Amino acid sequence: MESRFYISKIKIEGENKKTVNIKLTKGLNVILGSSDCGKSHLYKIIYFVLGGSKAPDEEQTIPESRGYNTYYLEITGENKVYTLKRNRISKSTLYIYDTNIININDKTKVKDIINSKISSELLKKLGIKERKILHRLDKIGNLTISNYKKLFFVNEDDVSAENQSPILSMQHTEAARGRSIFKCFLDNSDYSAFNNQTSNEILKTSQQYTKEYIKTLLNEAEKRQKVFEEEIKELDTYSLNITKVYKRRDEIKNIITNFEIEINSLTEEKKKLNDKLQQNQILYNRFLLLKEYCDNDLKRIDFINEGNKHFNNLKNLNCPLCGCTTEKKEIVNYEAVEQAVNYERNKILANLNDLNKSIDDVISDVGLLKKELTIIDNKINEQFDNYKFNIEPELIKNEAIIAKYIDTQILIKNKENNEQLIKKFKHDINNIKDIIPEDDQANKLTLKDILSSEETTNKISLLEKEIQSLIKEWGIKLDKDSKLQKELVVEFDTDICDIKVNDRPRSSFGQGVRAILYTAFLVGFLKYCIKNNLQHPGFTVIDSPLTTYKKHKIKNSKNEDLKKETHQLFYESLSKLIDEQIIIIENSDKYPKNISNINIVDLEDGLFPTSKNS
């Protein structure tokens, strides 16, 4: 699709009224406000300008809206900007300007479209190609914007309604129309060539065409069969004892487990030895320091002893000045000093002897510890070498054999399936009338046929994945007891034309969950269309997806609300969308704080200015 659009501005005017301007952006837009502030009125304005037939509050019964009679909607595409204008009168003319709102003046060129032509003109402007859809099972008609709007608009009444399909109206007579519109956008279908009245000539042509087509499929299947047979011939499927291989794999797993246990044990033992070695190293350093202290004490004792000897050997001397003899006097008792010095010396020598023994013991312990560490390192290296050179290669070889076996089984199974397919094709060729029966009644289209083709089923599967991904991101709990929470599975049921979650129809959940699941469908459908380059305007407008609808509470109706965590995850998820425009209209109390990349439109003071805020 060449271009998609998003709603960039909304302007509401009235004579002698202050103009209301609302700016929107690509990505996520959240219009917030309390009840009765005009949020739903704004939704109806957007819906009306985009082709709705009924004007919002045309009788102006809402006091604040009185006098506001002109609506503008600016839509912006990659290279185009249009402004749509409608007056508040049901089935009124639509005016289209090829410019943005700010540039409109009295001289601006405008195209006026009467109500009956609005649909086709809007489809062109939004880049949606015109095509044929089923109005009934036996009648085709044109696709209109009002047909398609259900797939990108939902109001607060429908979003949580119990029996409201996202693609069907409540009228059973329009069941074929809703399904065919959905299919048109799901796989780009067109019913222009549809004719439900099959003539004999058309029937024969159809049978012949189908027969030729099946022959083509048969030819391809037979070619595949030859390839399968050649590949199987080259496989050594008989010499492979897979039971023995699986048994050996279990044995290898046990060996690896024991290897890990042994390595952990050796590593722990090594750590303990290293701790002991470190403690001995500390002791050794301390002993060396003590020895140094003892050596210093010996030197001090020797110095005292030497001084004592010198003092004892001094002689009488004559004075060099007067010639008088100086008599030597005994300062200390020489023998007492010598005795004390010898006692202290012997004591220090004894300590030194003990220290030297301790140092020798520590050195011996360190040597033994290092030997033990070397032994453990060798054991660890042996274990790793054994794993690297023996266990790991055998494990790799074993897994390769198992992979080869699995590939062989898949190949054999494919061959068997292909054989069955060949038989079926041959049977269908010989019984073509059973495939396309001549009975006129058998050729009539049914509701089930519309969405039952293989291509459509595949497309629905892709859509289901988008919806499932969103529900997971939003953290929706479908069971109160978290232990009962199942693996999430989303399915689009083509009978009821609505989603099932974990095999439960959406209608079976409470209103809060119904609304959020409806929202997941619309957003998932938008993402699916953009991702697969299918036609879609590019924006989705959803009114009150998180507010449990309680205005018209039904007796015995399930009415559970959603958790606050869901609100947070919901907005965080949608804030990451950049190629789509999502417009959420919601109560202020349902919006969490501190989320970036969101355009907030605050209507807390009301959509329309009052005497207090004008």
C-alpha positions in Angstrom: 0.0 0.0 0.0 1.5 3.3 -1.0 0.3 5.5 1.8 -1.5 5.4 5.2 -3.0 8.2 7.1 -3.3 9.3 10.7 -5.6 11.9 12.2 -3.4 14.9 13.0 -5.9 17.6 14.1 -9.5 18.1 15.1 -11.2 21.5 15.1 -14.7 22.3 16.4 -16.2 25.7 15.6 -19.4 27.5 16.5 -20.7 31.0 16.0 -19.6 33.2 18.9 -17.9 30.2 20.4 -14.3 29.7 21.4 -12.8 27.3 18.9 -11.7 23.8 20.2 -8.4 22.6 18.8 -7.0 19.1 19.4 -3.7 18.0 18.1 -3.0 14.3 17.6 0.2 12.5 16.5 1.3 9.3 14.9 1.8 6.5 17.4 -0.3 6.3 20.6 -2.7 9.1 21.6 -4.6 9.0 24.8 -7.7 11.3 25.3 -8.3 11.4 29.1 -11.0 12.9 31.2 -13.6 12.1 33.8 -17.1 11.0 33.1 -19.3 13.4 31.2 -16.4 15.6 30.1 -17.1 15.0 26.4 -14.8 12.1 25.6 -17.5 10.0 23.9 -18.8 13.1 22.1 -15.4 13.6 20.6 -15.4 9.9 19.5 -18.8 10.5 17.8 -17.4 13.6 16.0 -14.5 11.6 14.5 -16.8 8.8 13.5 -19.3 11.2 11.9 -16.8 13.2 9.9 -15.3 9.9 8.6 -18.6 9.0 7.0 -21.1 8.3 9.8 -24.7 9.1 8.9 -25.9 10.2 12.3 -24.6 13.6 13.7 -23.5 13.6 17.3 -26.2 15.2 19.5 -27.9 16.9 16.6 -30.6 18.2 18.8 -27.9 19.8 21.0 -29.3 18.4 24.2 -25.9 18.4 25.8 -25.6 22.0 27.1 -21.8 22.4 26.5 -22.1 21.4 22.9 -24.8 23.9 22.0 -23.7 26.2 19.2 -20.7 24.0 18.1 -22.0 23.0 14.7 -18.9 22.7 12.4 -16.4 19.9 12.6 -13.0 19.7 10.9 -10.7 16.6 10.7 -7.2 16.8 9.4 -5.7 13.6 8.1 -2.1 13.3 7.2 -0.4 10.8 4.9 3.2 10.4 3.8 3.0 13.0 1.0 -0.6 14.2 1.4 -2.7 16.2 3.8 -6.5 16.5 3.6 -9.0 18.4 5.8 -12.5 17.0 6.1 -15.4 19.3 7.2 -19.0 18.4 8.1 -21.8 20.4 9.7 -23.8 18.9 12.5 -26.7 17.7 10.5 -27.3 14.0 9.9 -26.4 12.9 6.3 -24.9 16.3 5.7 -22.4 17.1 2.9 -18.7 16.4 3.3 -16.3 19.1 2.3 -12.7 18.1 1.4 -9.8 20.5 1.3 -6.4 19.4 -0.2 -4.6 21.2 2.5 -4.2 21.3 6.3 -6.6 23.1 8.7 -4.4 26.1 9.3 -4.2 27.0 5.6 -8.0 27.0 5.0 -9.6 30.4 4.2 -12.4 31.8 2.0 -10.3 31.3 -1.2 -9.3 27.7 -0.5 -10.4 25.3 -3.1 -12.9 22.8 -1.7 -14.7 19.7 -3.0 -18.3 19.1 -1.7 -19.5 15.5 -1.6 -23.1 14.7 -1.1 -24.0 12.1 1.5 -24.5 9.2 -1.1 -21.0 9.8 -2.5 -19.1 10.3 0.7 -18.1 6.6 1.1 -16.5 6.2 -2.4 -14.7 9.6 -2.0 -13.3 8.8 1.4 -12.1 5.3 0.3 -10.1 7.1 -2.5 -8.7 9.6 -0.1 -7.7 6.9 2.4 -6.1 4.9 -0.3 -8.6 2.0 -0.1 -9.4 0.5 -3.5 -13.1 0.1 -4.4 -14.2 -3.5 -4.8 -17.1 -5.8 -4.6 -18.3 -7.5 -1.4 -21.1 -9.9 -0.5 -24.3 -8.1 0.6 -25.9 -11.4 0.9 -24.9 -15.0 0.0 -26.6 -14.5 -3.4 -25.9 -10.9 -4.0 -22.8 -8.6 -4.3 -22.4 -4.9 -3.8 -19.9 -2.1 -3.4 -17.6 -1.8 -0.4 -18.4 1.3 1.6 -16.7 3.2 4.4 -19.6 2.5 6.7 -19.1 -1.3 6.1 -15.5 -1.1 6.9 -15.5 1.3 9.9 -16.2 -1.5 12.3 -12.7 -2.8 11.8 -11.1 0.5 13.0 -13.7 2.0 15.3 -15.3 0.7 18.5 -17.5 2.7 20.9 -17.9 2.3 24.6 -21.1 0.3 24.3 -19.7 -2.3 21.9 -16.2 -2.7 23.3 -17.5 -4.7 26.3 -20.8 -6.0 25.0 -21.4 -9.7 25.6 -22.5 -10.8 22.2 -20.8 -8.2 19.9 -18.6 -9.6 17.2 -15.7 -7.3 16.1 -16.6 -7.9 12.4 -20.4 -8.6 12.4 -23.4 -6.3 13.1 -26.1 -7.5 15.4 -28.3 -8.1 12.3 -28.2 -11.7 11.1 -29.1 -10.7 7.5 -25.7 -9.0 7.3 -23.7 -12.0 8.3 -22.4 -12.6 4.8 -21.5 -8.9 4.4 -19.4 -8.7 7.6 -17.5 -11.9 6.8 -16.8 -10.8 3.2 -15.6 -7.4 4.3 -13.2 -9.0 6.8 -11.9 -11.3 4.1 -11.4 -8.4 1.6 -9.0 -6.8 4.0 -7.5 -10.0 5.4 -6.3 -11.3 2.1 -7.1 -8.6 -0.4 -10.1 -10.5 -1.9 -12.6 -9.1 -4.4 -16.0 -10.5 -5.2 -16.4 -8.8 -8.6 -16.3 -12.2 -10.5 -18.7 -13.8 -8.0 -21.7 -15.6 -9.5 -23.6 -18.1 -7.3 -25.8 -19.5 -10.1 -23.6 -22.1 -11.7 -24.6 -23.2 -15.2 -23.8 -26.6 -16.7 -21.2 -25.0 -19.0 -19.5 -23.2 -16.1 -19.7 -26.4 -14.0 -18.0 -28.4 -16.7 -15.3 -25.8 -17.2 -14.8 -25.7 -13.4 -14.5 -29.5 -13.3 -12.0 -29.5 -16.2 -10.0 -26.7 -14.7 -9.9 -28.5 -11.3 -8.9 -31.7 -12.9 -6.0 -30.1 -14.8 -4.9 -28.3 -11.6 -5.0 -31.6 -9.6 -2.9 -33.3 -12.4 -0.3 -30.5 -12.0 -0.2 -31.2 -8.2 0.0 -34.9 -8.9 3.0 -34.4 -11.3 4.8 -32.3 -8.6 4.1 -34.9 -6.0 5.5 -37.7 -8.1 8.7 -35.7 -8.8 9.0 -35.2 -5.0 8.6 -38.9 -4.5 11.5 -39.7 -6.8 13.7 -37.3 -4.8 12.6 -38.9 -1.5 13.4 -42.4 -2.8 16.9 -41.3 -4.1 17.7 -39.7 -0.8 16.6 -42.7 1.2 18.7 -45.0 -0.9 21.8 -43.1 0.1 21.0 -43.4 3.8 22.4 -46.2 6.0 19.1 -46.7 7.8 19.7 -50.4 8.8 23.1 -50.3 10.5 21.9 -47.6 12.9 21.1 -49.1 16.3 19.3 -46.0 17.7 18.3 -47.7 21.0 22.0 -48.3 21.7 22.9 -44.7 20.7 20.2 -43.2 23.0 21.4 -45.5 25.9 25.0 -44.3 25.3 23.8 -40.7 25.3 22.3 -41.3 28.8 25.6 -42.9 29.9 27.6 -39.9 28.6 25.3 -37.6 30.5 26.0 -39.5 33.7 29.8 -39.4 33.0 29.5 -35.6 32.5 27.6 -35.3 35.8 30.3 -37.3 37.6 33.0 -35.1 35.8 31.3 -32.0 37.1 31.1 -33.4 40.6 34.8 -34.5 40.6 35.9 -31.1 39.3 33.9 -29.3 41.9 35.4 -31.5 44.6 39.0 -31.0 43.4 38.4 -27.3 43.1 37.1 -27.1 46.7 40.1 -29.1 47.9 42.5 -26.9 46.0 40.9 -23.8 47.6 41.5 -25.3 51.1 45.1 -26.1 50.3 45.7 -22.6 49.0 44.2 -21.2 52.2 46.6 -23.3 54.3 49.5 -22.2 52.1 48.6 -18.6 52.6 48.4 -19.1 56.4 51.8 -20.8 56.4 53.3 -17.9 54.3 52.0 -15.4 56.9 53.6 -17.5 59.7 56.9 -17.7 57.9 57.0 -13.9 57.4 56.3 -13.4 61.1 59.0 -15.9 62.2 61.5 -14.1 60.0 60.6 -10.8 61.6 61.1 -12.3 65.1 64.4 -13.7 64.1 65.5 -10.2 62.9 64.5 -8.8 66.4 66.6 -11.6 68.1 69.6 -10.9 65.9 69.4 -7.2 66.8 69.1 -8.1 70.5 72.3 -10.2 70.2 74.2 -7.2 68.7 73.0 -5.0 71.5 74.2 -7.5 74.1 77.6 -7.8 72.4 77.9 -4.0 72.3 77.3 -3.8 76.1 79.7 -6.6 76.8 82.4 -5.0 74.7 81.9 -1.6 76.5 82.2 -3.4 79.9 85.5 -4.9 78.9 86.9 -1.5 77.8 85.9 0.2 81.0 87.5 -2.5 83.1 90.8 -2.2 81.2 91.2 1.5 81.6 94.6 2.5 83.4 95.6 5.5 85.6 96.6 8.5 83.5 98.6 11.7 84.1 96.8 15.0 83.4 98.3 16.7 80.3 98.0 20.2 81.9 99.1 19.8 85.5 100.8 16.4 85.4 98.7 15.0 88.3 97.8 11.3 88.2 94.1 10.6 87.5 92.9 7.6 89.5 90.5 5.1 87.9 87.3 4.6 89.8 85.0 1.6 89.3 81.7 2.8 87.7 79.9 -0.6 87.6 80.8 -4.0 88.8 82.5 -5.7 85.8 81.7 -9.2 86.8 78.0 -8.5 87.5 77.6 -6.9 84.1 79.4 -9.8 82.4 77.2 -12.3 84.2 73.9 -10.4 83.2 75.1 -10.2 79.6 75.9 -13.9 79.4 72.4 -14.7 80.9 70.6 -12.5 78.4 72.7 -13.9 75.5 71.9 -17.5 76.3 68.2 -16.7 76.6 68.1 -15.0 73.2 70.1 -17.9 71.6 67.6 -20.4 73.0 64.7 -18.4 71.5 66.6 -18.2 68.2 67.0 -22.0 68.2 63.3 -22.5 68.7 62.5 -19.9 66.0 64.8 -21.7 63.5 63.0 -25.0 64.2 59.6 -23.3 63.6 60.9 -21.8 60.4 62.1 -25.2 59.2 58.8 -26.7 60.1 56.9 -24.0 58.2 59.2 -24.4 55.1 58.6 -28.2 55.3 54.8 -27.7 55.5 54.9 -25.2 52.5 56.8 -27.8 50.5 54.2 -30.5 51.3 51.3 -28.2 50.5 52.8 -27.2 47.1 53.3 -30.9 46.3 49.7 -31.6 47.1 48.6 -28.6 45.0 50.6 -29.9 42.1 48.9 -33.3 42.5 45.4 -31.7 42.5 46.3 -29.5 39.5 47.4 -32.6 37.6 44.2 -34.4 38.5 42.1 -31.4 37.3 44.1 -31.2 34.1 43.7 -34.9 33.6 39.9 -34.6 34.1 39.7 -31.7 31.6 41.9 -33.5 29.1 39.7 -36.6 29.4 36.6 -34.5 28.8 38.2 -32.6 25.8 39.7 -35.6 24.1 37.3 -38.4 25.0 34.0 -37.4 26.4 33.2 -34.3 24.3 34.1 -35.9 20.9 32.0 -38.9 21.7 29.1 -36.7 22.8 29.3 -34.7 19.6 29.5 -37.9 17.5 26.6 -39.3 19.4 24.4 -36.2 19.0 25.3 -36.2 15.3 24.1 -39.8 14.9 20.8 -38.9 16.7 20.3 -35.9 14.5 20.9 -38.0 11.4 18.4 -40.6 12.7 15.8 -37.9 13.2 16.4 -36.5 9.7 16.0 -40.0 8.4 12.7 -40.5 10.2 11.4 -37.1 8.9 12.5 -38.1 5.3 10.7 -41.4 5.6 7.6 -39.8 7.0 7.6 -37.2 4.3 7.8 -40.0 1.7 4.9 -41.8 3.3 2.8 -38.6 3.4 3.6 -37.9 -0.2 2.6 -41.4 -1.2 -0.8 -40.8 0.5 -1.0 -37.5 -1.4 -0.4 -39.1 -4.7 -3.1 -41.7 -4.0 -5.5 -38.9 -3.1 -4.7 -36.9 -6.3 -5.3 -40.0 -8.4 -8.6 -40.7 -6.7 -9.7 -37.0 -7.1 -8.9 -37.0 -10.8 -11.0 -40.2 -11.3 -13.8 -38.8 -9.2 -13.9 -35.1 -10.1 -17.7 -35.0 -10.0 -17.5 -35.8 -6.2 -15.2 -32.7 -5.8 -17.4 -30.4 -7.8 -20.9 -32.1 -7.7 -23.5 -31.3 -10.4 -26.2 -30.9 -7.8 -27.1 -27.2 -7.9 -27.7 -27.1 -4.2 -24.1 -28.3 -3.5 -22.8 -25.3 -5.4 -24.6 -22.7 -3.3 -22.3 -20.6 -1.2 -22.7 -20.9 2.6 -21.5 -18.6 5.4 -18.9 -21.1 6.3 -17.4 -21.1 2.8 -16.5 -17.4 3.0 -13.7 -17.8 5.5 -12.8 -21.5 5.0 -10.3 -21.4 2.1 -6.7 -22.5 2.9 -5.3 -19.0 2.0 -7.8 -17.3 4.3 -7.2 -19.8 7.1 -3.4 -19.1 6.8 -4.0 -15.3 7.0 -6.3 -15.8 10.0 -3.4 -17.7 11.7 -1.1 -14.7 11.2 -3.7 -12.4 12.7 -4.1 -14.7 15.7 -0.4 -14.5 16.4 -0.6 -10.7 16.4 -3.5 -10.7 18.8 -1.9 -13.3 21.0 1.3 -11.3 21.2 -0.6 -8.2 22.4 -2.5 -10.2 25.1 0.8 -11.6 26.4 2.4 -8.1 26.4 -0.5 -6.7 28.4 -0.3 -9.4 31.1 -4.0 -10.2 31.0 -4.8 -12.8 33.7 -7.7 -15.0 32.5 -7.8 -17.1 35.7 -8.0 -15.6 39.3 -5.8 -18.5 40.5 -2.3 -18.0 38.8 -1.7 -21.7 39.2 -4.6 -22.4 36.8 -3.2 -20.0 34.2 -2.6 -21.9 31.0 -0.3 -21.3 28.1 -2.0 -18.5 26.1 -3.7 -19.7 22.9 -5.8 -17.3 20.7 -8.1 -18.6 18.0 -10.4 -16.7 15.6 -13.7 -18.7 15.5 -15.1 -18.3 12.0 -18.6 -19.5 13.2 -19.1 -16.7 15.7 -16.6 -14.3 14.0 -14.9 -13.5 17.3 -11.8 -14.6 19.1 -11.4 -17.5 21.6 -8.7 -17.4 24.3 -7.7 -20.8 25.7 -10.8 -22.3 24.0 -13.1 -19.8 25.7 -15.2 -17.4 23.6 -14.5 -13.8 24.3 -18.2 -13.4 25.3 -17.8 -15.8 28.2 -15.4 -13.5 30.1 -16.4 -10.5 32.2 -16.9 -7.1 30.8 -13.4 -5.8 31.6 -11.7 -8.7 29.9 -14.1 -8.6 27.0 -13.2 -5.0 26.3 -9.5 -5.5 26.4 -9.7 -8.6 24.2 -11.8 -6.6 21.7 -9.1 -3.9 21.7 -6.4 -6.6 21.1 -8.4 -7.7 18.0 -8.5 -4.2 16.5 -4.9 -3.3 17.3 -3.7 -6.7 16.2 -5.7 -6.4 12.9 -4.1 -2.9 12.3 -0.6 -4.4 13.0 -1.3 -7.4 10.7 -2.4 -5.2 7.8 0.6 -2.9 8.1 3.1 -5.8 8.5 1.7 -7.6 5.5 1.3 -4.4 3.4 -2.5 -4.8 3.2 -5.0 -2.0 2.9 -6.0 -0.2 6.1 -6.5 3.6 6.8 -3.6 3.4 9.3 -5.4 4.4 12.5 -7.8 2.8 15.1 -10.1 4.6 17.5 -11.2 2.8 20.7 -13.5 4.3 23.3 -13.1 3.1 26.9 -11.1 -0.2 26.5 -10.0 -0.3 30.1 -13.1 1.0 31.9 -15.5 -1.8 32.8 -18.8 -0.8 31.2 -21.3 -0.5 34.0 -23.8 2.2 32.8 -26.4 -0.4 31.8 -25.4 -3.2 34.2 -27.1 -6.5 33.3 -28.3 -8.7 36.1 -26.0 -11.6 36.9 -23.5 -10.2 34.3 -19.8 -10.8 35.0 -18.4 -7.4 35.8 -14.7 -7.8 36.8 -12.3 -5.0 36.3 -8.7 -5.2 35.1 -5.6 -5.0 37.4 -3.6 -1.8 37.5 -0.6 -3.7 36.2 -2.5 -4.5 33.1 -3.2 -0.7 32.6 0.6 -0.1 32.9 1.6 -2.9 30.5 -1.2 -1.9 28.1 0.1 1.6 27.6 3.7 0.7 27.7 3.1 -1.8 24.9 1.1 0.5 22.7 3.6 3.4 23.2 6.1 1.3 21.2 4.0 1.4 18.1 5.4 4.0 15.6 4.0 3.0 12.2 0.3 2.9 13.5 -1.9 5.5 15.1 -3.8 4.3 18.1 -6.4 6.7 19.6 -7.6 5.6 23.1 -10.4 7.5 24.8 -10.3 6.6 28.5 -11.1 7.8 32.0 -8.3 9.7 33.8 -8.1 7.1 36.6 -7.2 4.4 34.1 -4.0 6.0 33.0 -0.8 5.1 34.8 2.0 7.6 35.3 5.5 7.9 34.0 5.1 6.5 30.5 6.9 8.3 27.6 6.2 8.5 23.9 2.5 9.1 24.3 0.5 12.1 23.2 -1.9 13.0 26.0 -5.0 15.0 25.3 -6.4 16.2 28.7 -10.2 16.8 28.7 -10.4 17.0 32.5 -11.9 20.5 32.1 -14.3 19.4 29.4 -14.2 19.2 25.6 -16.1 22.5 25.2 -15.1 25.7 27.0 -17.5 26.9 29.7 -17.8 30.3 31.3 -15.3 29.2 33.9 -12.5 28.0 31.5 -13.2 30.0 28.3 
